[in-house]
Amino acid sequence: MLSSRRVKKGPGRRPLSLARQRFVELRARGWSIMAAAREVGVSRTTGANWSRGYKTYRKGEVVGFVAPLDRLAVREISSRFLSEDERIEIADLRQAGMSIRGIADRLGRAPSTISRELRRNAHVGGGYRPFEAHRQATARRARRHRRRLETNRQLRDLVGELLAQRRSPQQVSRHLRLRHPDEPAMWLCHETIYQAVYQPGTTLLRPSRLAPHHRSPLRTGRDHRRAHQKNERRRPRFERPMLTIHQRPFAPDDRSEAGHWEGDLIIGKEQASAIGTLVKRTTRTIRLLHLPRRDSDHLHAALKDRMSDLPPALLRSVTWDQGTEMARHTTIAASLGAPIYFCDSHSPWQRGSNENANGLLRQYLPKGTDLSIHSPVHLRGVEHELNHRPRHVLADRSPAELFTALLGSPTHPVLRR
């Protein structure tokens, strides 16, 4: 007995399994619905239904919803499982009155397989509908894997606590291995943490005390993946003479001598406010400068006040960007007792530590906001939190730990890289 369902009686009567599989593959490669539908030979409406799902109506009322195609629904599966064509034949033979054992003999399946199929995938309103049964079986195959963060409450709380301190996923991942060296169940790779942060409805998006405006624990503030963008740099405007980075007695990647700093400004909304940033090249210690106004006079006063507590061995030079705030660089150099070197235009890599620190600071001082509202006390709090974070480049030691050691002994051996 031939199945009447295998005879094409009009548009859409056959399941078009191969066409649907090809359509899903093209959509996964970035094809539009119209282009993918044209390629497999179906209408745009059919392609839209496959991609977005569609409602079913009876007497003008919505009675159900057919879910969009999933890759699991159209991919080739093991012959151990019933295929869509077999389910169609089961429906036809059952409607014709054939017994379960007879259907099993026709399909070459065990009678228990047919009995279980008719019982598990029966329609709610009664009867057996092959396409709906196939969708139900597909949904059961697509069981969502529960992340370790969802099943391990201790791990989830620890990761949430570390992210609330604005530690990066890489720092959290390394911390877990250091804190639980003999418990692999407490380890996570940084990609797993990123996925948990990006997951819709995650509890990891919450503000911190020092950055209440910033819900995301990530430096970028994003709640989804996004391509990186290139930062713009300012044009040079200086008084003469000036010292360039090429006159500095060490290369940009040489960090063997303590006392050398890198500096820059982070700019607020409409370029109307700014905060000075300084980073020590050896220990990555961060210092922030509160600037009531963005000009060379206020920068001079802030640098002189903030760096006055350092011994000469820990203030040997400052490398700065070519910004107009350094118009009085000769006066600043005389006040600090240390030369000021300037990077080349469009070469932020020559101040790599400072660029990295500015990115970290944007978690607390976001772009497009008025930076003048942050008091010196708040800036000191941000300094303290960043300087007490363990850093991968420092072998998971904190900048504060190394800086304290240098204060006690300028010849203290630090990480040389």
N, C-alpha and C positions, 0 to 999 in steps of 0.2 A: 504493500500500500504506500503510495507516494504521498508526501506531505504537501497539502495544498498551500502551505505557507512558503514553500520554496518556489512558487510560481509568481512571477512579477505581474501584478495586476494594476499597477499605477505608481505614480511617483511616491517614493518613500516607503513602499510596502516591504522591501527587502532590507535587511539590516545594514548592508553596505559596510561590512566589517573591514575589508581592506581599505576602502576609501576613508573610513573614519580613522583608521590607524595612520594612514599617510597624512591626513589632515592634522592630527595631533602632532605628528613629527614636524610638519612644516611650521605650525604655530610655535612649537618649542624653539625653532631656529630663528624666530623673529618675523615670520611672514604675517601680513595682515590677513584678516578674516576673508576679505574679498579675493585676495590673490590666492590664498590657500584653497578656498572653495572652487575657484576657477580651475586650479591645477588638478584637483581630484574629480572635477566634473559634477559638482552639485551647485545648487543655487546659493546666493548670498544669504538668504533667509535660513536655509538649512545650516550653513556654516555658522551663522550667528547663534542658532539654537544649540549647536554642538559646543560652541565656546562658552555661552552664557547660561545655558539651560532655558527652559520655557515652562509656562504654566499650561495646565490642561483644564478645559472647560466642559461643562455639561449643562445644557439649557441656560447658557449665559452666565453661569456661576463657576468660579474657580474651584476645582475639586482636587487638584494636585499640582505637583511641580516636578518636572524631570530635570535632574541635576545635570550640569555641564559634563562633557566628556572628561574622563580622567585617563592618564596614561595607562593605569592599571586595567581600565575597562577595555582597551583596544589592543594591548600588547599581547604577543604570543605567550601562552602559558603552558605549563607542563601538561602532558596528556593524562596525568593522574587526575586532573580536575575536569569537571564537565565544561564543555565549551558552550558558546551561545547557540551554535547550530544544534548541538545535542539537546539543549533545553527546549528549542523550538520543536524538535521531533518528539520529545517527551510530552509536550502540551498537545500536539496533534494526535499522538497515539492514545493518550489518556482520554481525550475528548471523543475518540472513536470507540472507547469502551474497552481497550486492551488492559489486561491485568499488569500489575507491577512486575511480576516475574516474566511476562511476555515482553514488556518494554525492555527489561534488562537483557533478555536474550537477543533482542533486535539490535541493541546498542553495544552488546559485548561488555556490559557492566554487571556488577553484583546487584542482586535485588535490594540489598540493604542501602546501596548508594541511591537507587531510584526512590526508595521509600523515604530516606532521609531528605532528599532533595524536595520532594513534594510536601514534606512536613515543615521543613525549616523555611522554605522560600514561598510558602503559600501566600496569596493575596489576602489582605486584611478583610476584604469584603467577601471572601470565599473564592474558590477556584485557584487555578495556577496560570500565571501570566509569565511567559518565558523571558521577555525583555526586563521586566521588573525584577524577576528572580535573579537574572544575571547581574543587575545593578546591586542588589542586596549582597550577593556573593562577593562582588568586587569591593564593596564597602567594608566587608569583614576582612578581606585580605589587606586592606590599607589601614591596618591598625597603627595608630600614632605611637611612636616610641617615646616613652616618658624619659625626660632628661634626668640626669643624676641630681641636678639641682632641685627637681620636683619631688624626688623620692627620699632625699637625704636632707632632713630639716637642719641638722647641725651645719652641714656644708652650705646650705642656702643662707643661713643666718650669718655665717662667717664671711661669705662672698659679699653679701649685702652690706655688712659693716665696713669691709675694706673699700668697696666702691663708694660708700658714703663719705669716706675720707679722700675721695677723688683720686684713688690709685687706679692706674690703667689696668686693663685686663692682663697684660703681660706681667705687671708687677704682682697682681693677685695670684696668677698662676705660679710664679716662682715662690711667692710666700707660702702657698699651700704645700709645695714640695719640701720647703725648708722646715715648716712647722710640723708636718706629718710625714717624715721621711720613710716610715715603715708602714704607711697606710695608703696604698694605691687608690682605695675607694674615696679618699679625700683629695685626690688630684684632679685637676681640670686643665685642659689646654686653653690658651687665650681665645681661640676661635669659638669654643663652646660658650665662653663668657660673653663674647660679642653677640652670639646668636640669642642668648638669654636676654641681653639688654634690648636687642632689636625685636624680640617677640612681642606681638600685640598684647596689651593688657598686663605686661610685666610689672612686678612690684619693685623692680630695681630702679625705676625712674622716680626719684624723689629728691627734693632739695636738701642741701646741708645748711648747717648754721652759718658758715662763712660765705656761702654762695646760695642764698635763698631763692634767687631768680633763676637758678640753673637746675632743672630737674634731671637732666641726663648726667650720669657719672662720667661720661666720656669727655675728653678734652674738647672735641669738636662740638659737643652739645647736641649731636644728632640722635634721632631715634630710629634711623634707617640708614642703609648703606648709600653712600654718595661718592661720586668721583672727586678727587682733589682738584683744587684750583690754584693757579699760580699767583703768588702775592706780588703786588706792585711795590716798587722801591722809589724813594725820593731822589731828586736831582741834587748835585753837589753845589753848596754855596758856602765858602769859607773865607776867612781872612788869611793872609799869608804872613809868615811861612807856615807850612803844614807838613806833618810827618805822615807818610803813607805806610801801609802795612808791609810794603817791600823794604822799608828801612828798619823794620823791627828786627832785633837780633835773633829771632827764632822763627821757624816756619809755622803756618797755621795749625798743623797737626802735632806740633811739639808741645807737650804739656808737662815737661820734666821739671820745670822751675815754678815754685809757688809765688804768688803775689801779682799775677797778671789777670786783669779783669776785662770783660767784654760788656758793652753797654748800648742802649738804644732807648727809644720811647715807644710806648704803645698809645695809640691815638683813640680818642673817644668820638662821640657823635658830632658830625659836621666839623671835625678837626678843631673843635673848640676847647678840648681838655686833653690832658695827657698825664701819664705816669712814667717816671724814669725806671728803667730796669738795669740791674748790674748782676753779672754772673761771674763767679771765680772759675777760671779755666780748669784748675786741678780738681777742686772738690765739688764744683757745680753749685756752690752756695749762692743763693739768690738774695739780693737786697733791693728794696723798692724805694723810690724817691717820690714823696708827695710834692706835687707842683701846683701851686695856686694858679699859675699862668704858664703858658707854653712859650717861654723865651729864654735867651741865654743867661740873663741875670738871675732868674729863679732857679735855673738848672745849676748855675755856679754855686748859689747859696745852699741848695739841697745836697749837692755832691760834697761840698766842704763840711757840712754838718754830719752827713751820714757816714763818711769815711774817716772821720777824725779819730775814731777809736782804734784804728789799725796801726800796728807797728810798721816801720819802713819795709821790713822784709816781706810783708804781706800786701804791700801796695807799691808795686814796681812799675806798672804801666796800665793804661786803659785803652782799649781798642773800641772805636765808636763808628757808627754809621755816618754817612755824609748828609747830615741834617742841619738845618739852619739854627737849631738850638745850640749848636757848638760854635757859633760865630765868635765867641770869646775863648776859644780853646787855649790860647797862649796864657791867658789869665788863669784859667782853670788849672792848667798844668802846673803853673807856679804855685797856686794855692795847695794843690795836692802833693806837690813835690814828686810828681811822676809824669812822664811824657804821655801825650795823647796821640795815638796812631789812628789813621782813618782807612777804612776798607775801600776797595775799588767799587765803582758804581755797578749795581746789578750783580753783586757777588755776595749774597748772604751766607754762603758756605764758609766765608772767611771769618764769620762770627757764629759758628755753628752752635756753640753752647747757649749763646744768648737767644738765637732764633728758637731753639728748642724750649728754652725757659719761657719765652713770650707765648708760645703755644700752650704751655701748661697754665700760664696765668690767665688765659682767656676763659678758663673754667670759672674763674672768680670775677674777672673783669671783662665781660663779653663785649664783642664788637657792636658798634651802633648804639652805645649807651653813654650817658654822661659820667665820665670818670671822676669829675670833681666832687662827687657826693661821697667818695670813699675817704674816710678820715685816716690820719697817720696810725691810729690805734688799729683800725681794720687792716691796713696794709701790713702792719707788724704781725697780725694774726695769720694772714695769708702766707707771709714769709715763714713763720714758724711751722705751719702745716707742710709746706713744700720742702723745707729744709730737713724735716724729720721723716720724709718718705725714703724708703730704701730704693736705690737706683741700680739698674742692671749694669750700667757702665762703671759703677763703683763696686762691682761684685756684691750687690745687694746690701751695701752699707749706705748710710744716710749722709748727705752733705754736712749736716751738723756734727756728726761723729768725727769725720775727717777734719773739719775746720777746727773743732776744739783741740784735736791733737796737734794741728799746725800752730795754734796759738801758744801751746805749751812748748813746742819745739819746732822752729822754722825749718829744721833739717829733717823733720819726720818723713820717712819714706811713704809716699802716697802712690796711688795707682798711676802708672805712667803709660798713658795712651792718648 
